[in-house]
Amino acid sequence: MQDELIARAQAWLTEDPDADTREELAKLIDAKDTAELAARFSGTLQFGTAGLRGELGAGPMRMNRSVVIRAAAGLAAYLKKKGRPEETGQAQDNEQPALVVIGYDARHKSADFARDTAAVMTGAGFRAALLPHPLPTPVLAFAIRYLGAVAGVEVTASHNPPRDNGYKVYLGDGSQIVPPADAEIAAEIAAVTTLTTVPRPDTGWETLDDTVLDAYLARTDAVLAPGSPRTARTVYTPMHGVGRDTVLAAFARAGFPAPALVAEQADPDPDFPTVAFPNPEEPGAMDLAFAKARETNPDLVIANDPDADRCAAAVRDGDNWRMLRGDEVGALLAVHLVKRGARGTFAESIVSSSLLGRIAEKAGLPYEETLTGFKWIARVEDLRYGYEEALGYCVDPEGVRDKDGITAALLITELASVLKSEGRTLLDLLDDIAVEYGLHATDQLSVRVQDLSLIADAMRRLREQPPTRLAGLPITRSEDLTQGTDSLPPTDGLRYTLDGARVIVRPSGTEPKLKCYLEVVVPVASHTDLPAARAKAADLLTTIKQDLSAAAGI
C-alpha cells in the first residue's frame, strides 16, 4: 500500500508544472509521510455545482495548477460537445472562435490558475480573455453577458480561509452551472488521464483592458433611482479582498460621499491577517470596521467579502454598532424596490426568511423559492430581485445574474439616504416591516468540523430519529428534501415546519459545516409590542437551537 501510494505521488510529481508544489510533494515522498500522502491521494477534489474549492497544496485532493489544468480541459471538452457549431472553439472561415472569459481574485495562486485556464482554452481552440487584474466576481459575471462569452471562470474561494482557493464556472447566460452540467463537466475532467494530452500554448490568449470594468461601473447606474438622495455617509471594508477600488469608483460615480476606509483591511492580502475568517458574518471580522465607525460616526457600515459578491451592512443600535442579518437586509431592499415600483419576480433560497414571500404577495408581485445558491436564484424566470440569507443580493439581474456585493452596497446606501432625508434610519424601517408583516426573526446554528463524517452522522441521526417537537412547538410537517418537492429538485436537506416557526438543516456546499437555519414568526399589533415580540422570538430561537443540537448530536 505504501509503495503504491508513493508511486502515485511520484507519477503526479513528474507532471506537476508548479515549482512550489513539486518541492512540497518531493519532501513528502522523501520523508515517506504516508499519512499526509494518503490525505492528498485518497481521491480527487470533486467538481460540483460550486465548481472546485479546497486547500492549496500538491496532489489531486488539493487545489493546485495540475488540478486546475485538468478542470479547464474538462470544461473545454464539455463546451465543445454542448456548444452550437459556432461555439465549438473551432473557427469556420471568417467566424471568430467562441470566447471564454476568465477572472480571478487576489488569493495565493489565483493569477497562476487564471493563466493556466487561459492557456488550456487557447489550446482547445477557444478565444480566451483574462480580466485585466484581480477584480470582484460580479465583474466577471457581468463580463460574460457583456462580451457574449460562451462561458466564464472565476478563480476565487470567496470567504474561505487563507489556505483555500477555488474555481467557479459560469455558462453563457452569466449564471453559475447547475445539474446536470456539473456532472457532465466532472466526467470530462475525469477523462483527462495525463497533462501531456492537454495543449497549453505559452501565448495566444488576450488580457482585456479596463473597458469591461468601465462598462460594469456604467451599468451600476441602473441600480439607483434618478434624483434619489445620496447623502448617507459610510465606513467600508473590503476585508483584505478585491472590492475596494470598484466600490470607491461606483460610489463616486453615484455621487455618494466617499466611504471612510478601514485602513487595516483596505489592501488585497491573501493572508487576511486581521481576521480569523474573511467573512463579515464571522465573530470579530467586523471589529475594525466598528472601531472606524465609532471614530467617524457614519450612517452605515458596509463590508464585502474578499471577492465582493456579498455585502454586509451594520447600523448604530443605541451606543453600539451591530450587523444586520442577511434576512434583514433582504427585506429592507425588497421593501425599497417595491416602493420604487419594481416589477418582476422576487426570489430567494429556501433557507432565507419567508418574509420576502409576504412582501411580494402584498405588492402583487410573483414570488419563487429555490434551492440554496444563486445558481438557482439567477435562473428564475423574469427575475427582478433575488437574495439569500448569507449576505447575497441580486439587485440588477439584467446586468449581473449572480449575487453582487457592489450594487447591493449602492442600493442599501441609497435606502439609508432616503430614510436620512426623512429623519429616520434602517432600524426604524425594520420596525415598520415587523408591524406590517409580523416579526420574522432568524438565526443559524452552524457547526464547523474537521471530520466530514460527523456531518453525515448528524444528517443520518435526524433522518432515523426525527424530532417531534422543538422548543415545545410540535413539528407539523417533516420533509426529507432528498426526495424533492412539487417546486424543488432533490437536495441533501431536511425541513421542519412548526406552528409559527421553520427549521432547515443541510450540509454546506462550500465549507466543512453543518448549517441549520431557524425562523420564528411572532405577530405584532403595534410598535409598542415590538420589545415583547423580540424577547419572545429570541427565547424561541435559543431553545430551538438547543433542542436541535441535541437531536442532531452536535
Residue pairs with C-beta under 8 A, 6 or more apart in sequence:
2 32
2 34
5 34
5 37
5 38
5 41
6 29
6 32
6 34
6 37
8 41
9 25
9 28
9 29
9 37
9 40
9 41
9 59
10 29
12 25
12 41
12 58
12 59
12 60
12 66
13 22
13 25
13 26
13 29
13 58
15 66
15 194
15 195
15 196
16 22
16 25
16 58
16 64
16 65
16 66
17 65
17 66
17 69
17 116
17 195
18 64
18 65
18 66
18 112
21 57
21 58
21 64
21 65
21 66
22 58
24 57
24 58
25 40
25 58
25 59
28 36
28 37
28 40
28 58
29 37
37 59
39 61
40 57
40 58
40 59
40 60
40 61
40 62
41 59
41 60
41 61
42 61
43 60
43 61
44 60
44 61
44 67
44 190
45 52
45 54
45 60
45 61
45 62
45 63
45 67
46 52
46 186
47 71
47 74
47 182
47 185
47 186
47 189
48 182
48 186
48 509
49 176
49 177
49 178
49 179
49 182
49 373
49 375
49 509
50 166
50 168
50 176
50 373
50 509
50 510
51 71
51 166
51 167
51 168
51 169
51 176
51 177
52 63
52 67
52 68
52 71
52 166
52 167
53 63
53 157
53 160
53 164
53 165
53 166
53 167
53 510
54 61
54 62
54 63
54 164
54 165
54 166
55 62
55 63
55 163
55 164
56 62
56 63
56 64
56 108
56 109
56 163
56 164
56 165
57 63
57 64
58 64
60 66
60 67
63 109
63 113
63 157
63 164
63 165
63 166
63 167
64 109
65 109
65 112
65 113
65 116
66 195
68 113
68 116
68 117
68 155
68 167
69 116
69 120
69 195
69 198
69 200
70 189
70 192
70 195
70 198
71 167
71 189
72 116
72 117
72 120
72 121
72 153
73 120
73 124
73 188
73 189
73 192
73 198
74 185
74 186
74 187
74 188
74 189
74 190
74 191
74 192
75 151
75 153
75 169
75 185
75 188
75 189
76 89
76 100
76 120
76 121
76 124
76 126
77 124
77 188
77 191
78 181
78 184
78 185
78 188
79 87
79 88
79 89
79 98
79 100
79 126
79 150
79 151
80 88
80 89
80 124
80 125
81 188
82 184
83 89
83 98
83 150
85 92
86 92
86 95
86 98
87 98
87 150
87 172
88 98
88 125
89 97
89 98
89 121
89 124
89 125
89 126
90 97
90 125
91 97
91 125
96 127
97 125
97 126
97 127
98 126
98 127
98 149
98 150
99 126
99 127
99 128
99 129
99 147
99 148
99 149
99 150
100 117
100 121
100 126
100 127
100 128
100 129
100 149
100 150
100 151
100 152
100 153
101 128
101 129
101 130
101 131
101 140
101 143
101 144
101 147
101 149
101 151
101 152
101 153
101 208
102 114
102 117
102 118
102 121
102 128
102 129
102 130
102 131
102 140
102 152
102 153
102 154
102 155
103 114
103 130
103 131
103 135
103 137
103 139
103 140
103 143
103 152
103 153
103 154
103 155
104 110
104 111
104 113
104 114
104 130
104 131
104 134
104 135
104 154
104 155
104 156
105 134
105 135
105 136
105 137
105 154
105 155
105 156
105 157
105 241
105 242
105 268
105 306
105 307
106 134
106 241
106 242
106 268
106 269
106 270
106 306
107 155
107 156
107 157
107 162
107 164
107 165
107 270
107 306
108 162
108 165
108 270
109 165
110 134
110 155
110 156
110 165
110 270
111 134
113 155
113 165
113 167
114 130
114 153
114 155
115 130
116 200
117 128
117 153
117 155
118 128
118 129
118 130
118 205
119 128
119 200
119 201
119 202
119 204
119 205
120 198
120 199
120 200
121 127
121 128
121 205
122 128
122 201
122 204
122 205
123 198
123 199
123 200
123 201
123 204
124 199
126 150
127 205
127 206
128 204
128 205
128 206
129 147
129 149
129 205
129 206
129 207
129 208
130 205
130 206
130 207
130 208
131 139
131 140
131 143
131 208
131 212
131 213
132 207
132 208
132 209
132 210
132 212
132 213
134 242
134 268
135 213
135 242
135 246
136 241
136 242
136 243
136 246
136 304
136 307
136 308
136 309
136 405
136 406
137 154
137 156
137 158
137 168
137 307
137 308
137 309
137 402
138 216
138 308
138 309
138 400
138 402
138 403
138 404
138 405
138 406
138 407
139 212
139 213
139 216
139 246
140 152
140 153
140 154
140 170
141 152
141 154
141 170
141 174
141 175
141 400
141 401
141 402
141 404
142 174
142 212
142 215
142 216
142 219
142 399
142 400
143 149
143 152
143 208
143 212
143 216
144 151
144 152
144 170
144 172
144 173
144 174
145 173
145 174
145 399
145 401
146 212
146 215
146 216
147 212
148 172
149 172
150 171
150 172
151 169
151 170
151 171
151 172
152 169
152 170
152 174
153 167
153 168
153 169
153 170
154 167
154 168
154 170
154 307
155 165
155 166
155 167
155 168
156 165
156 166
156 168
156 306
156 307
157 164
157 165
157 166
158 166
158 305
158 306
158 307
158 309
158 310
158 510
159 239
159 277
159 278
159 279
159 280
159 305
159 306
159 307
159 310
160 166
160 277
160 278
160 510
160 511
161 272
161 277
161 278
162 270
162 271
162 272
162 278
166 510
168 176
169 176
169 177
169 185
170 176
170 177
170 402
171 177
171 181
173 401
174 378
174 400
174 401
174 402
175 374
175 375
175 378
175 379
175 401
175 402
176 373
176 374
176 375
176 378
176 402
177 185
177 375
178 375
178 376
178 379
179 489
192 198
213 246
216 246
216 399
217 246
217 249
217 250
217 253
219 396
219 399
219 400
220 250
220 253
220 254
220 396
220 399
220 406
220 407
220 410
221 253
221 254
222 396
222 398
222 399
223 395
223 396
223 407
223 410
223 411
223 414
224 230
224 254
224 410
224 411
224 414
225 340
225 414
228 414
228 417
228 418
229 414
229 417
229 418
229 420
229 421
230 254
230 255
230 256
230 413
230 414
230 417
231 256
231 257
231 417
231 420
231 421
232 256
232 257
232 298
232 299
232 300
232 413
232 414
232 416
232 417
232 420
233 257
233 260
233 296
233 298
233 299
233 300
234 251
234 256
234 257
234 259
234 260
234 298
234 299
234 300
234 301
234 302
234 413
235 259
235 260
235 261
235 262
235 289
235 292
235 293
235 296
235 298
235 300
235 301
235 302
236 244
236 247
236 248
236 259
236 260
236 261
236 262
236 301
236 302
236 303
236 409
237 261
237 262
237 265
237 266
237 286
237 288
237 289
237 292
237 301
237 302
237 303
237 304
238 244
238 247
238 265
238 266
238 268
238 303
238 304
238 306
238 308
239 265
239 272
239 275
239 278
239 279
239 280
239 285
239 303
239 304
239 305
239 306
240 265
240 267
240 268
240 269
240 270
240 271
240 272
240 273
240 274
240 275
240 278
240 306
241 268
241 278
241 304
241 305
241 306
241 307
241 308
242 268
242 306
242 307
242 308
243 304
243 306
243 307
243 308
243 405
243 406
244 261
244 266
244 267
244 268
246 308
246 406
247 259
247 302
247 304
247 308
247 406
247 409
248 258
248 259
250 406
250 407
250 409
250 410
251 257
251 258
251 259
251 409
251 410
251 413
252 258
254 410
254 414
256 410
256 413
256 417
259 302
260 292
260 296
260 298
261 292
262 288
262 289
262 292
264 274
264 288
265 274
265 275
265 288
265 289
272 278
272 306
274 288
275 282
275 284
275 285
276 282
276 283
276 284
276 285
277 285
278 285
278 305
278 306
279 285
279 305
280 286
280 303
280 304
280 305
280 310
280 312
280 323
280 391
281 312
281 323
281 326
281 390
281 391
285 303
286 301
286 303
286 312
286 314
286 321
286 323
289 301
289 303
289 314
290 301
290 314
290 321
292 301
293 301
293 314
293 316
293 321
294 321
299 416
299 417
299 420
299 425
300 313
300 314
300 315
300 412
300 413
300 416
300 426
301 313
301 314
301 315
301 321
302 311
302 312
302 313
302 409
302 412
302 413
303 311
303 312
303 313
303 314
304 310
304 311
304 312
304 405
304 406
304 409
305 312
305 391
305 405
308 405
308 406
309 392
309 402
309 403
309 404
309 405
310 390
310 391
310 392
310 403
310 405
311 329
311 391
311 393
311 405
311 406
311 408
311 409
311 412
312 323
312 324
312 329
312 391
313 323
313 324
313 329
313 409
313 412
313 426
314 321
314 322
314 323
314 324
315 321
315 322
315 324
315 425
315 426
315 427
316 425
317 427
324 332
324 426
325 389
325 442
326 352
326 387
326 388
326 389
326 390
326 391
326 392
327 352
327 353
327 355
327 389
327 440
327 442
327 519
328 430
329 387
329 391
329 393
329 408
329 412
330 348
330 352
330 353
330 355
330 356
330 387
330 388
330 389
330 393
331 353
331 355
331 356
331 359
331 430
331 433
331 440
332 412
332 415
332 426
332 429
332 430
332 433
333 385
333 387
333 393
333 395
333 408
333 411
333 412
333 415
334 346
334 356
334 359
334 360
334 385
334 387
335 359
335 429
335 433
336 411
336 414
336 415
336 418
337 384
337 385
337 395
337 411
338 359
338 363
338 365
342 365
342 384
342 385
343 365
343 384
344 365
344 366
344 382
344 383
344 384
344 385
345 365
345 366
345 367
345 368
345 380
345 381
345 382
345 383
345 384
346 356
346 359
346 360
346 365
346 366
346 367
346 368
346 384
346 385
346 386
347 367
347 368
347 369
347 370
347 377
347 380
347 383
347 385
347 386
348 356
348 357
348 369
348 370
348 377
348 386
348 387
348 388
349 369
349 370
349 371
349 372
349 373
349 376
349 377
349 388
349 389
350 369
350 370
350 371
350 372
350 488
350 493
350 495
350 504
351 372
351 388
351 389
351 504
351 506
351 515
351 517
352 387
352 388
352 389
353 389
353 440
353 442
353 519
354 440
354 502
354 519
354 521
355 433
355 437
355 438
355 440
356 367
356 387
357 367
357 369
358 437
358 438
359 433
359 437
360 366
360 367
361 367
362 436
362 437
365 384
366 382
368 380
368 487
369 487
369 488
370 376
370 377
370 379
370 380
370 488
371 488
371 489
371 491
372 388
372 491
372 493
372 506
372 509
373 388
373 509
374 386
374 388
374 392
374 394
374 402
374 403
377 383
377 386
377 387
377 388
377 394
378 386
378 394
378 397
378 401
378 402
380 386
383 394
383 397
383 401
384 397
385 393
385 394
385 395
385 397
386 393
386 394
386 397
387 393
387 394
387 403
388 403
389 442
389 444
389 517
391 405
392 403
393 403
393 404
393 405
393 407
393 408
393 411
394 400
394 401
394 402
394 403
394 404
395 404
395 407
395 408
395 411
396 404
396 407
399 407
400 407
412 426
415 426
415 429
416 425
416 426
419 425
419 426
419 428
419 429
431 527
431 530
434 440
434 524
434 530
434 533
435 524
435 525
435 526
435 527
435 530
438 521
438 522
438 523
438 524
439 521
439 522
439 523
439 524
439 530
439 533
439 534
439 537
440 519
440 520
440 521
441 519
441 520
441 521
441 522
441 534
441 537
441 538
441 540
441 541
442 517
442 518
442 519
442 541
443 518
443 541
443 545
444 515
444 516
444 517
444 518
445 515
445 516
445 518
445 545
445 548
445 549
446 513
446 514
446 515
446 516
447 454
447 458
447 513
447 514
447 515
447 554
448 511
448 512
448 513
449 455
449 512
449 513
449 514
450 512
452 512
454 514
454 554
455 507
455 512
455 513
455 514
456 507
457 553
458 505
458 514
458 552
458 553
458 554
459 492
459 494
459 505
459 507
459 514
461 551
461 552
461 553
462 494
462 505
462 551
462 552
463 480
463 494
465 551
466 475
466 478
466 494
466 496
466 551
467 475
467 496
467 547
467 548
467 551
468 474
468 475
469 475
469 547
470 496
470 498
470 501
470 503
470 543
470 544
470 547
470 548
470 551
471 498
471 501
471 540
471 543
471 544
471 547
472 543
473 498
473 499
473 500
473 501
473 540
473 544
474 498
474 499
475 496
475 497
475 498
476 497
476 498
476 499
477 495
477 496
477 497
478 494
478 495
478 496
478 497
479 485
479 494
479 495
479 496
479 497
480 494
481 488
481 490
481 491
481 492
481 493
481 494
481 495
481 506
482 490
482 491
482 492
482 493
483 490
484 490
484 491
491 506
492 506
492 507
493 504
493 505
493 506
494 504
494 505
494 506
495 502
495 503
495 504
495 505
496 502
496 503
496 504
500 520
500 521
500 522
501 518
501 519
501 520
501 521
501 540
501 544
502 518
502 519
503 516
503 517
503 518
503 519
503 544
503 548
504 516
504 517
505 514
505 515
505 516
505 517
505 548
505 552
506 514
506 515
506 517
507 513
507 514
507 515
508 514
508 515
514 552
514 554
516 545
516 548
516 552
518 541
518 544
518 545
518 548
520 537
520 540
520 541
520 544
522 533
522 536
522 537
523 533
524 530
524 533
